[in-house]
Amino acid sequence: MLTIRRNLIIAVLLIAAIFFLYPRNITPSPATSSQTPVEAARDEAAAGSKNSKPPSSQKQQQLTLAKLQAMPLREQLEYHFPYNVATKFPAYIWQTWKYTPGNMKFEEKFRAAEASWTEKHPTFIHEVITDLVAVHLIKHLYGAVPAVVDAYNALPRAILKADFFRYLILLARGGVYTDIDTHALQPAQEWLPPAFKTNTIGLVVGIEADPDRPDWAEWYSRRIQFCQWTIQSKPGHPVLREIVANITETTLARRKAGTLDKVMESVVEFTGPAIWTDLIMEYFNNPTYFDLKSSPEEISWKDFTHIEEAKRVGDVVVLPITSFSPGIKHSGSKEIDDPMAFVFHNFEGSWKPEAERHIEPEEDRLKREKKEREQAARRARKEGHK
């Protein structure tokens, strides 16, 4: 009898314990996604998804978004992509091409170059973004700044989008952008001298050309020209914010004026190294970021010509021409085995149509670019007489 009563008591206690301890009101938690923006963009590209609208259930968020989109473009970009120089350089390698390395159509001539970036950066996330994925990635990253997405989609040629993409991905995510036809000679962690504290540096650029010759303007757009085939940055850097805003506004203005289809005559000035160089120089002389009272005169090309070591200006490091342009046989560039040679560029012209794509000798490239500038100048004069 006692045994039966004891068993009943134990059973009652066990049921009570289950009743009080087991959660009686289970609310499913919202699903979380472990996808990276690139993976999400790839899924969208594969699904062929259309532009999504903001969720209508979040009325307060819509109002906030409306207020944000009413702000000037630069303020919108600063809000969505804040800059913090004290953070680490993100461990990303960004490249763009028609196909990923896993695709059989990925050209063999690029495989060694592409692989060199993974070999030199084994702990980095290395992404080769296709044109289709890039469209969805930009929409994913800049959906809250529709003018940027609109401008990117409006650009009529691949070279313009390739230029714009590098600035957009670095502004949003930071890391290293580098063209598909570049070889990593040394890891990015070794690009800066030990004396430079990385928590005070936000942008690293190299010199493309330093033509110390009287006729330099016949060959190059600027006396000192910074390259944009390889750039390292932290997210939100003011130079990147400015060039994204500049290209966005210029693109939309030209589309409105009906002149966007003529930009191929001035790619270098519109999205390429000329505007990139100009905006870096403007940053160096901007009183918002620098105390100009301590500088007797403005910073110019004279401060960077013939440099053979890294030079720091505020939170920007300018590397000598050998670092990103070794072996070009001019402007004081040294060979690719020099200790200061970090990246080798093949000048493949990967953005061009297949029939025009080849390894172009530097002398031929200079002649071609000179001819293109002369043709553009003649067209501009002709348009001015109409």
Solvent accessible surface area in square Angstrom, and as a share of the most:
residue,aa,sasa,rsa
1,M,168,0.75
2,L,139,0.69
3,T,73,0.43
4,I,111,0.56
5,R,130,0.47
6,R,147,0.54
7,N,81,0.42
8,L,111,0.55
9,I,94,0.48
10,I,98,0.50
11,A,44,0.34
12,V,97,0.56
13,L,117,0.58
14,L,109,0.54
15,I,117,0.59
16,A,37,0.28
17,A,41,0.32
18,I,101,0.51
19,F,111,0.46
20,F,140,0.58
21,L,148,0.73
22,Y,133,0.50
23,P,81,0.51
24,R,167,0.61
25,N,139,0.71
26,I,116,0.59
27,T,114,0.66
28,P,116,0.73
29,S,93,0.60
30,P,115,0.73
31,A,107,0.83
32,T,130,0.76
33,S,88,0.57
34,S,116,0.75
35,Q,83,0.37
36,T,57,0.33
37,P,32,0.20
38,V,4,0.02
39,E,75,0.34
40,A,16,0.13
41,A,0,0.00
42,R,78,0.28
43,D,76,0.40
44,E,43,0.19
45,A,11,0.09
46,A,94,0.73
47,A,81,0.63
48,G,55,0.53
49,S,46,0.30
50,K,178,0.75
51,N,114,0.59
52,S,98,0.63
53,K,181,0.77
54,P,72,0.45
55,P,85,0.53
56,S,98,0.63
57,S,95,0.61
58,Q,79,0.35
59,K,149,0.63
60,Q,128,0.57
61,Q,110,0.49
62,Q,67,0.30
63,L,92,0.46
64,T,60,0.35
65,L,41,0.20
66,A,58,0.45
67,K,149,0.63
68,L,19,0.10
69,Q,67,0.30
70,A,87,0.68
71,M,60,0.27
72,P,83,0.52
73,L,22,0.11
74,R,83,0.30
75,E,83,0.37
76,Q,14,0.06
77,L,0,0.00
78,E,86,0.39
79,Y,127,0.48
80,H,51,0.23
81,F,17,0.07
82,P,93,0.58
83,Y,60,0.23
84,N,84,0.43
85,V,47,0.27
86,A,64,0.50
87,T,60,0.35
88,K,177,0.75
89,F,33,0.14
90,P,28,0.18
91,A,45,0.35
92,Y,55,0.21
93,I,0,0.00
94,W,8,0.03
95,Q,0,0.00
96,T,24,0.14
97,W,13,0.05
98,K,82,0.35
99,Y,59,0.22
100,T,42,0.24
101,P,37,0.23
102,G,77,0.74
103,N,59,0.30
104,M,192,0.86
105,K,133,0.56
106,F,4,0.02
107,E,37,0.17
108,E,134,0.60
109,K,100,0.42
110,F,3,0.01
111,R,74,0.27
112,A,68,0.53
113,A,1,0.00
114,E,22,0.10
115,A,36,0.28
116,S,12,0.08
117,W,0,0.00
118,T,66,0.38
119,E,126,0.57
120,K,79,0.34
121,H,2,0.01
122,P,105,0.66
123,T,112,0.65
124,F,33,0.14
125,I,87,0.44
126,H,38,0.17
127,E,25,0.11
128,V,7,0.04
129,I,0,0.00
130,T,21,0.12
131,D,83,0.43
132,L,109,0.54
133,V,13,0.07
134,A,3,0.03
135,V,54,0.31
136,H,18,0.08
137,L,1,0.00
138,I,1,0.00
139,K,31,0.13
140,H,82,0.37
141,L,19,0.09
142,Y,1,0.00
143,G,43,0.42
144,A,30,0.23
145,V,1,0.01
146,P,64,0.41
147,A,35,0.27
148,V,0,0.00
149,V,19,0.11
150,D,55,0.28
151,A,0,0.00
152,Y,7,0.03
153,N,74,0.38
154,A,22,0.17
155,L,5,0.02
156,P,66,0.41
157,R,99,0.36
158,A,62,0.48
159,I,19,0.10
160,L,0,0.00
161,K,53,0.23
162,A,25,0.19
163,D,8,0.04
164,F,0,0.00
165,F,3,0.01
166,R,13,0.05
167,Y,0,0.00
168,L,0,0.00
169,I,0,0.00
170,L,0,0.00
171,L,0,0.00
172,A,7,0.05
173,R,75,0.27
174,G,0,0.00
175,G,0,0.00
176,V,0,0.00
177,Y,3,0.01
178,T,0,0.00
179,D,23,0.12
180,I,3,0.01
181,D,3,0.02
182,T,0,0.00
183,H,46,0.21
184,A,5,0.04
185,L,47,0.23
186,Q,42,0.19
187,P,27,0.17
188,A,4,0.03
189,Q,111,0.49
190,E,103,0.46
191,W,3,0.01
192,L,23,0.12
193,P,45,0.28
194,P,132,0.83
195,A,86,0.66
196,F,43,0.18
197,K,128,0.54
198,T,73,0.42
199,N,81,0.42
200,T,50,0.29
201,I,0,0.00
202,G,0,0.00
203,L,0,0.00
204,V,0,0.00
205,V,0,0.00
206,G,0,0.00
207,I,2,0.01
208,E,12,0.05
209,A,0,0.00
210,D,4,0.02
211,P,5,0.03
212,D,94,0.48
213,R,103,0.38
214,P,141,0.89
215,D,48,0.25
216,W,72,0.25
217,A,64,0.50
218,E,85,0.38
219,W,36,0.13
220,Y,8,0.03
221,S,20,0.13
222,R,58,0.21
223,R,19,0.07
224,I,2,0.01
225,Q,9,0.04
226,F,0,0.00
227,C,0,0.00
228,Q,15,0.07
229,W,14,0.05
230,T,0,0.00
231,I,0,0.00
232,Q,10,0.05
233,S,0,0.00
234,K,1,0.00
235,P,39,0.24
236,G,0,0.00
237,H,0,0.00
238,P,10,0.06
239,V,2,0.01
240,L,0,0.00
241,R,24,0.09
242,E,53,0.24
243,I,0,0.00
244,V,0,0.00
245,A,0,0.00
246,N,38,0.19
247,I,0,0.00
248,T,1,0.00
249,E,77,0.35
250,T,39,0.23
251,T,0,0.00
252,L,45,0.22
253,A,59,0.46
254,R,69,0.25
255,R,112,0.41
256,K,186,0.79
257,A,74,0.57
258,G,55,0.53
259,T,53,0.31
260,L,17,0.08
261,D,106,0.55
262,K,101,0.43
263,V,1,0.01
264,M,61,0.27
265,E,72,0.32
266,S,36,0.23
267,V,18,0.10
268,V,56,0.32
269,E,79,0.35
270,F,7,0.03
271,T,0,0.00
272,G,1,0.01
273,P,20,0.13
274,A,0,0.00
275,I,23,0.12
276,W,0,0.00
277,T,4,0.02
278,D,41,0.21
279,L,8,0.04
280,I,0,0.00
281,M,31,0.14
282,E,104,0.47
283,Y,15,0.06
284,F,1,0.01
285,N,34,0.17
286,N,48,0.25
287,P,100,0.63
288,T,107,0.62
289,Y,88,0.34
290,F,37,0.16
291,D,98,0.51
292,L,67,0.33
293,K,195,0.83
294,S,93,0.60
295,S,43,0.28
296,P,138,0.87
297,E,130,0.58
298,E,124,0.56
299,I,37,0.19
300,S,29,0.18
301,W,89,0.31
302,K,137,0.58
303,D,52,0.27
304,F,0,0.00
305,T,29,0.17
306,H,114,0.51
307,I,32,0.16
308,E,110,0.49
309,E,132,0.59
310,A,16,0.13
311,K,73,0.31
312,R,95,0.35
313,V,16,0.09
314,G,36,0.34
315,D,19,0.10
316,V,0,0.00
317,V,0,0.00
318,V,0,0.00
319,L,0,0.00
320,P,3,0.02
321,I,10,0.05
322,T,7,0.04
323,S,0,0.00
324,F,0,0.00
325,S,1,0.01
326,P,1,0.01
327,G,22,0.21
328,I,11,0.06
329,K,156,0.66
330,H,46,0.20
331,S,24,0.16
332,G,62,0.60
333,S,16,0.10
334,K,86,0.37
335,E,82,0.37
336,I,84,0.43
337,D,126,0.65
338,D,30,0.16
339,P,108,0.68
340,M,51,0.23
341,A,1,0.01
342,F,6,0.03
343,V,0,0.00
344,F,60,0.25
345,H,18,0.08
346,N,32,0.16
347,F,29,0.12
348,E,6,0.03
349,G,15,0.14
350,S,19,0.12
351,W,100,0.35
352,K,17,0.07
353,P,63,0.40
354,E,103,0.46
355,A,107,0.83
356,E,96,0.43
357,R,28,0.10
358,H,95,0.42
359,I,105,0.53
360,E,14,0.06
361,P,77,0.48
362,E,27,0.12
363,E,111,0.50
364,D,69,0.35
365,R,16,0.06
366,L,16,0.08
367,K,105,0.45
368,R,70,0.25
369,E,38,0.17
370,K,48,0.20
371,K,122,0.52
372,E,80,0.36
373,R,72,0.26
374,E,79,0.35
375,Q,55,0.24
376,A,20,0.16
377,A,43,0.33
378,R,126,0.46
379,R,104,0.38
380,A,63,0.48
381,R,141,0.52
382,K,135,0.57
383,E,85,0.38
384,G,62,0.60
385,H,161,0.72
386,K,173,0.73
